[in-house]
Structure formats: C-alpha cells, structure tokens
C-alpha cells in the first residue's frame, strides 16, 4: 500500500447526495469547472484520513452537506496521473482506489464550491446517462438498489 505523500493520501472518494421526493429518489450531480462533465462529489483523501472521513470533508466543502452516509461496495481504480497529474506516490504506484458513498440530503438546495459551475437533481436513469465515469454509474446503481431495498423493508 502506498503511503501518504505531501499531505495527500493514496485514495479518492466519490459521494452521491440523494433525496426522496414525491416523484421518487433523486441524485445530485455536479458539473466540473475544469472539465465541464458531470459527476458526484469527488476528491482525494488527506494524510491520516480514512475514506469515510475524506468523504465527509469533501461533501461538506463541495456541497455544504453533513448527514447520514452509506458506504458502498462499488470500488474503482484510477490512474494516479489522472488524479494528481504526476506519480505522486512514486513510480510504482500507478493506480489508486476510489471509495464510494451515498449521503442523504434533506434540503433541496446545496452549496456550490469553486470546483463546479452548477449542480442539478436527476432521476437514476437521467443520472446514469449524464455521468462521464463508469465508477459513478456503478455507485449510482448500487446506491439506488440499496435505498429501494431498504424502503421496501420499511414498508413491510
């Protein structure tokens, strides 16, 4: 396992805010300023953080949220140069893991960080066709499945 370097831990997080409406589940996606594509809240871990701690920090910074988190099984690996632009943890660390989470958003309004130009709420199908990365689609599918399954269990 690679060690943290320069204050950065060798992993990424993806956080998908969601809310229940009368029309069904909706998922917040954010348009990146630097690439103009849509994704969930994403960011790198800092030295000493666990993935959950990083997810909490990132979603607070980028969406103004704090809430109940769902840790997802969805995992991806990302080329380190696509994340930091260089071999941050040395020439042997070629990919780093991405850990995915869902977080309930009680408010319909989210804060918008300087990393994004806008955000919007999407149904699952809209979100799946809007995001750029397969890892976002896998995490969206899993989160939606878990939320629907727990909703059915509560209704029984």
C-alpha positions as YAML, in Angstrom:
chain: A
units: angstrom
residues:
- id: 1
  name: UNK
  ca: [0.00, 0.00, 0.00]
- id: 2
  name: UNK
  ca: [1.29, 3.44, -0.87]
- id: 3
  name: UNK
  ca: [1.88, 5.88, 1.94]
- id: 4
  name: UNK
  ca: [0.54, 9.42, 2.15]
- id: 5
  name: UNK
  ca: [2.82, 11.95, 0.49]
- id: 6
  name: UNK
  ca: [2.75, 15.74, 0.65]
- id: 7
  name: UNK
  ca: [-0.42, 15.74, 2.76]
- id: 8
  name: UNK
  ca: [-2.26, 13.56, 0.26]
- id: 9
  name: UNK
  ca: [-3.45, 10.00, 0.92]
- id: 10
  name: UNK
  ca: [-3.35, 7.48, -1.95]
- id: 11
  name: UNK
  ca: [-7.11, 7.16, -2.49]
- id: 12
  name: UNK
  ca: [-10.07, 9.07, -3.91]
- id: 13
  name: UNK
  ca: [-13.65, 9.30, -2.70]
- id: 14
  name: UNK
  ca: [-16.91, 9.64, -4.60]
- id: 15
  name: UNK
  ca: [-20.01, 10.87, -2.73]
- id: 16
  name: UNK
  ca: [-23.52, 10.80, -4.20]
- id: 17
  name: UNK
  ca: [-26.05, 13.05, -2.45]
- id: 18
  name: UNK
  ca: [-29.62, 11.77, -2.69]
- id: 19
  name: UNK
  ca: [-33.09, 12.78, -1.55]
- id: 20
  name: UNK
  ca: [-36.52, 11.20, -1.55]
- id: 21
  name: UNK
  ca: [-39.29, 13.22, -3.23]
- id: 22
  name: UNK
  ca: [-42.91, 12.51, -4.09]
- id: 23
  name: UNK
  ca: [-41.67, 11.65, -7.59]
- id: 24
  name: UNK
  ca: [-39.08, 9.22, -6.25]
- id: 25
  name: UNK
  ca: [-35.37, 9.18, -5.50]
- id: 26
  name: UNK
  ca: [-33.23, 11.96, -6.94]
- id: 27
  name: UNK
  ca: [-29.43, 12.19, -7.10]
- id: 28
  name: UNK
  ca: [-27.33, 15.37, -7.15]
- id: 29
  name: UNK
  ca: [-24.62, 15.64, -9.77]
- id: 30
  name: UNK
  ca: [-22.10, 18.45, -10.16]
- id: 31
  name: UNK
  ca: [-20.61, 19.92, -13.36]
- id: 32
  name: UNK
  ca: [-16.84, 20.24, -13.04]
- id: 33
  name: UNK
  ca: [-15.31, 23.62, -13.80]
- id: 34
  name: UNK
  ca: [-12.09, 22.08, -15.15]
- id: 35
  name: UNK
  ca: [-13.69, 19.54, -17.48]
- id: 36
  name: UNK
  ca: [-17.33, 20.53, -17.90]
- id: 37
  name: UNK
  ca: [-18.51, 16.98, -17.17]
- id: 38
  name: UNK
  ca: [-20.98, 15.78, -14.56]
- id: 39
  name: UNK
  ca: [-20.14, 13.57, -11.57]
- id: 40
  name: UNK
  ca: [-20.81, 13.09, -7.89]
- id: 41
  name: UNK
  ca: [-18.72, 14.93, -5.32]
- id: 42
  name: UNK
  ca: [-15.18, 13.63, -5.75]
- id: 43
  name: UNK
  ca: [-11.85, 14.32, -4.13]
- id: 44
  name: UNK
  ca: [-8.69, 12.99, -2.64]
- id: 45
  name: UNK
  ca: [-8.01, 11.83, 0.86]
- id: 46
  name: UNK
  ca: [-5.69, 13.79, 3.09]
- id: 47
  name: UNK
  ca: [-2.89, 12.25, 5.12]
- id: 48
  name: UNK
  ca: [-4.29, 10.44, 8.17]
- id: 49
  name: UNK
  ca: [-7.90, 10.38, 6.93]
- id: 50
  name: UNK
  ca: [-9.98, 7.28, 6.44]
- id: 51
  name: UNK
  ca: [-12.10, 7.16, 3.28]
- id: 52
  name: UNK
  ca: [-15.23, 7.99, 5.32]
- id: 53
  name: UNK
  ca: [-13.54, 10.99, 6.92]
- id: 54
  name: UNK
  ca: [-12.45, 12.20, 3.48]
- id: 55
  name: UNK
  ca: [-15.98, 11.70, 2.13]
- id: 56
  name: UNK
  ca: [-17.44, 13.76, 4.99]
- id: 57
  name: UNK
  ca: [-14.91, 16.56, 4.44]
- id: 58
  name: UNK
  ca: [-15.30, 16.62, 0.65]
- id: 59
  name: UNK
  ca: [-19.11, 16.71, 0.69]
- id: 60
  name: UNK
  ca: [-19.07, 19.48, 3.31]
- id: 61
  name: UNK
  ca: [-16.58, 21.52, 1.23]
- id: 62
  name: UNK
  ca: [-18.17, 20.93, -2.17]
- id: 63
  name: UNK
  ca: [-21.89, 20.68, -1.38]
- id: 64
  name: UNK
  ca: [-22.34, 22.09, 2.12]
- id: 65
  name: UNK
  ca: [-23.74, 18.78, 3.37]
- id: 66
  name: UNK
  ca: [-23.40, 16.78, 6.54]
- id: 67
  name: UNK
  ca: [-25.61, 13.78, 7.03]
- id: 68
  name: UNK
  ca: [-26.12, 10.07, 7.17]
- id: 69
  name: UNK
  ca: [-23.61, 8.24, 4.96]
- id: 70
  name: UNK
  ca: [-24.00, 4.88, 3.28]
- id: 71
  name: UNK
  ca: [-20.72, 3.15, 2.48]
- id: 72
  name: UNK
  ca: [-21.00, 1.43, -0.88]
- id: 73
  name: UNK
  ca: [-19.25, -1.71, -2.10]
- id: 74
  name: UNK
  ca: [-18.64, -0.08, -5.50]
- id: 75
  name: UNK
  ca: [-14.90, 0.41, -6.00]
- id: 76
  name: UNK
  ca: [-12.82, 1.62, -8.88]
- id: 77
  name: UNK
  ca: [-9.16, 2.19, -9.50]
- id: 78
  name: UNK
  ca: [-7.99, 5.39, -11.12]
- id: 79
  name: UNK
  ca: [-4.65, 6.06, -12.86]
- id: 80
  name: UNK
  ca: [-2.70, 8.24, -10.45]
- id: 81
  name: UNK
  ca: [-1.68, 10.65, -13.23]
- id: 82
  name: UNK
  ca: [-5.36, 11.27, -13.97]
- id: 83
  name: UNK
  ca: [-5.84, 12.36, -10.36]
- id: 84
  name: UNK
  ca: [-2.74, 14.37, -9.50]
- id: 85
  name: UNK
  ca: [-1.09, 14.82, -12.90]
- id: 86
  name: UNK
  ca: [2.06, 13.03, -11.78]
- id: 87
  name: UNK
  ca: [3.36, 9.95, -9.98]
- id: 88
  name: UNK
  ca: [2.64, 11.47, -6.57]
- id: 89
  name: UNK
  ca: [3.48, 8.35, -4.55]
- id: 90
  name: UNK
  ca: [6.44, 7.21, -6.63]
- id: 91
  name: UNK
  ca: [6.89, 5.29, -9.89]
- id: 92
  name: UNK
  ca: [5.45, 2.04, -8.51]
- id: 93
  name: UNK
  ca: [2.02, 3.47, -7.57]
- id: 94
  name: UNK
  ca: [0.17, 3.50, -10.87]
- id: 95
  name: UNK
  ca: [-3.46, 3.39, -9.72]
- id: 96
  name: UNK
  ca: [-5.30, 4.37, -6.54]
- id: 97
  name: UNK
  ca: [-8.65, 3.16, -5.22]
- id: 98
  name: UNK
  ca: [-11.84, 5.20, -5.30]
- id: 99
  name: UNK
  ca: [-14.25, 4.58, -2.39]
- id: 100
  name: UNK
  ca: [-17.93, 5.41, -2.95]
- id: 101
  name: UNK
  ca: [-20.59, 6.67, -0.54]
- id: 102
  name: UNK
  ca: [-24.12, 7.97, -0.59]
- id: 103
  name: UNK
  ca: [-25.30, 10.80, 1.67]
- id: 104
  name: UNK
  ca: [-28.85, 11.86, 2.38]
- id: 105
  name: UNK
  ca: [-29.57, 15.49, 1.53]
- id: 106
  name: UNK
  ca: [-32.61, 16.76, 3.40]
- id: 107
  name: UNK
  ca: [-32.55, 20.15, 1.69]
- id: 108
  name: UNK
  ca: [-33.15, 20.63, -2.00]
- id: 109
  name: UNK
  ca: [-30.55, 23.43, -2.08]
- id: 110
  name: UNK
  ca: [-26.87, 22.56, -1.95]
- id: 111
  name: UNK
  ca: [-23.85, 24.83, -1.69]
- id: 112
  name: UNK
  ca: [-21.73, 25.09, -4.81]
- id: 113
  name: UNK
  ca: [-17.93, 25.10, -4.49]
- id: 114
  name: UNK
  ca: [-15.50, 26.86, -6.80]
- id: 115
  name: UNK
  ca: [-14.73, 23.45, -8.37]
- id: 116
  name: UNK
  ca: [-18.17, 23.32, -10.02]
- id: 117
  name: UNK
  ca: [-20.22, 25.55, -12.29]
- id: 118
  name: UNK
  ca: [-23.61, 24.06, -11.38]
- id: 119
  name: UNK
  ca: [-25.44, 21.14, -9.85]
- id: 120
  name: UNK
  ca: [-28.76, 19.52, -10.61]
- id: 121
  name: UNK
  ca: [-31.00, 16.74, -9.32]
- id: 122
  name: UNK
  ca: [-31.51, 13.69, -11.57]
- id: 123
  name: UNK
  ca: [-33.56, 10.52, -11.55]
- id: 124
  name: UNK
  ca: [-31.49, 7.34, -11.63]
- id: 125
  name: UNK
  ca: [-31.86, 6.89, -15.39]
- id: 126
  name: UNK
  ca: [-31.03, 10.53, -16.08]
- id: 127
  name: UNK
  ca: [-28.02, 10.39, -13.77]
- id: 128
  name: UNK
  ca: [-26.75, 7.16, -15.33]
- id: 129
  name: UNK
  ca: [-26.81, 8.70, -18.80]
- id: 130
  name: UNK
  ca: [-25.34, 12.03, -17.63]
- id: 131
  name: UNK
  ca: [-22.21, 11.00, -15.70]
- id: 132
  name: UNK
  ca: [-18.92, 10.56, -17.51]
- id: 133
  name: UNK
  ca: [-17.32, 7.80, -15.45]
- id: 134
  name: UNK
  ca: [-18.32, 4.15, -15.20]
- id: 135
  name: UNK
  ca: [-17.44, 4.25, -11.49]
- id: 136
  name: UNK
  ca: [-20.18, 6.84, -10.98]
- id: 137
  name: UNK
  ca: [-22.70, 4.62, -12.80]
- id: 138
  name: UNK
  ca: [-21.79, 1.58, -10.69]
- id: 139
  name: UNK
  ca: [-22.08, 3.58, -7.45]
- id: 140
  name: UNK
  ca: [-25.39, 5.16, -8.55]
- id: 141
  name: UNK
  ca: [-26.85, 1.75, -9.37]
- id: 142
  name: UNK
  ca: [-25.74, 0.26, -6.05]
- id: 143
  name: UNK
  ca: [-26.97, 3.23, -4.00]
- id: 144
  name: UNK
  ca: [-30.34, 3.21, -5.75]
- id: 145
  name: UNK
  ca: [-30.70, -0.54, -5.23]
- id: 146
  name: UNK
  ca: [-29.82, -0.28, -1.52]
- id: 147
  name: UNK
  ca: [-32.21, 2.63, -0.96]
- id: 148
  name: UNK
  ca: [-35.10, 0.93, -2.75]
- id: 149
  name: UNK
  ca: [-34.47, -2.35, -0.90]
- id: 150
  name: UNK
  ca: [-34.42, -0.59, 2.49]
- id: 151
  name: UNK
  ca: [-37.58, 1.32, 1.55]
- id: 152
  name: UNK
  ca: [-39.37, -1.94, 0.73]
- id: 153
  name: UNK
  ca: [-38.17, -3.45, 4.03]
- id: 154
  name: UNK
  ca: [-39.54, -0.44, 5.98]
- id: 155
  name: UNK
  ca: [-42.91, -0.75, 4.25]
- id: 156
  name: UNK
  ca: [-43.27, -4.48, 5.10]
...
